[in-house]
Amino acid sequence: MLKFGMNKKQLAILSVGNVLHKDEGIALYASKYLESNYSFHPGVDIIHGGVEKMSLVNIFMEYQEVIVLDVIGIEDTPGSIYQFPMSTFRGFSTDEDDNEKSVLGCLNLIEKQGNTLPKVSLFAIIPDTIEPKVGLSDSILKPFDAYILMITKALEDKGFNCIAKTEKQTIESVVASFSS
């Protein structure tokens, strides 16, 4: 059983997705954009989870709070953005979520082991397409700034200063950095 001391780090932003499947990469692009364009005080750990299919359990065990960035497949217009507390998004569970390679699977495993779950929230966007291609659909590019604003506002509401860097990278240059 995994047990960690009470010296947990304060907050992490965890992005999950796959840049090889078009809009499914939005979370990774967003976390890289945040990392490139902002500094945070106190510090925020930004973890690019990707699709390595690694166990995310240790990440959830290491922090008091985790903000998960991802796409979500619910019926709505592509590009719609959502912020869900853990209690809501745990209701979206599927059969795939019974392993420690998914966010919900990790949370379920931690709970089954009798460990305390961190505070977790999901910042999600509805994808337009997950075709095998690098890039983002126009319907995902349009709300990108609003998605970033939603994340930085939530951090500021938690007492973090989000300081924009003077030289900003564009979302297009962030996307391009993944294909090189």
N, C-alpha and C positions, 0 to 999 in steps of 0.2 A: 504494500500500500504506500502510495506517495504521501509524504507528510513534509510540509515546509514550515519553517518558523513563522513567527508573527512579523518578521521584518520584511514584509512584502513591499515592493515598489509601488508607487502611487498609481500611475496610469500609463496604459499602453494603447496605441492605435494599431489594430491588427487588420491588415488588408488581405482578403482572400479572393482568388479568381484565377483566370487564365488568359494572359495576353494573346495567346494563339487562337482564341475564339472570340474575336472582335469585342463586342460590348462586355463580355465577361471579364475583361481586363480593367474595367473602370475603377475598381477599388485599388488596384496596384498603381494605376496612373495617379489617382487622387492622393494616395499616401506619398508617392514620389514627389508630386507637385507640392504637397504640404512641407515635406522635408526640404525641398529646394527653395521654397519661397517664404518660409516663415521660421522664426526662432520662437521657442516657447519657454516661458518662465513661470513657475518652476518647469524643469525639463519634462518632456513627454517622450517616451520611447515609441518610435515608429517601426513596426515590424512588418516586413513585406512577406506575408505567408505564402503567396503564390499557389502553385499546384504541386509542390513537392510531395504532397501526400504525407507530410511528416506529421508526427503526433503533435497536436497543439496543446496537449494537456499541461506541459510544463509552463507554457506561456500563461495559461489561465491560473495556474497555481502560484505564479510569481508576482501577480499584481493584485492590488485592492480593487482596481476597476479596469475594464477593457472595453474600448469602443471598437466594434467590428465594422469594417467597411466591406460591402459585398453587393452583388446583384440579387434580386429576389423575383421569383416567378409567380407573381400574383396577377390577377386580371386587372389591368389598368393600362393607361396610355404609356408607351415607351418614353422614358425620360422622367416619369413621375418619381419624386424622391420621398423617402419615408424615414422616420426615426421611430424605432420601436424599443420599448424596454424589454428586458429578457423575458418577463412573464408573458408578453404578447408573442414574441417571435418563437418561443419554444413550442407554441401551438401549431407552428408550420412544419413540424417534424414529419419526415418521410422515412421509409425503410432504409434509405442510404444513411440516415443519421444515427445508425446504431454502431458506428465505429469511431475510433479516436482520430480519424483523419478528417472529420467534419466538425464544425463548431458545435452543433447540437450534440453530436456523439461525445465530444470531449466533456461538455457540461454534464451530460448524463452519467458518464464514467466517473467524474469527480464526485458527483452526488452519491452514486452507488457505493463509492469507497468511503463515504462518511465524511468527506472533506467539505469545508465551507467554500461555496462558490463566490467568486468575485462579483462585484456589480458589473453587469454586462448590458450594453445597449447595441443595437444594430442600426447603422445608417446605410440604407439600401436605395438602390435605383433600379427601375424596371428596364431591362435590356430590350433593344429592338431586334437584334440578331446575334446569335452565337455561332455564326458560320466560321469555318476555319480560315481566319484571316486576321492580320494585325491591324489595329486601328479602332476608331469609334464611329458609330453612326451619327449623322447630323442630329437625330432626335436625342442623343445622349450628350453630344457636344453642347447643344443649346443650354441645358440646365446645369452644366458643369460648374459654373461660377456660383450658382445657388446652392449646389451640393457642398462645395468648399465652404461657403458662408455658413451653412447649417452646422458643419463640423466645428468651425472656429468659434461660432456663437456658443455652441454647447460647451466648448472648452472654457471660454470666457465666463460663462455662467457657473462653471466649477471653480473659478478663481485663477485660471491660467491666463497669462498675458500672451496673446498671439501677435507677434511683431513681424510685420511684412518687411522683407528684405528689399533694399533699394533696387537691386538688379533682379528682376523677376524672369523666371522661365515661363514660356507659354505652355499651354496644355499640348499643343502640337509638337513642341520640341521635347516634351516629356515622352509623348507617345513614340516619337522618332528614336529616342534613346533606347527604347526596348527592342527596336527592330535592327539595330546596328550590331 
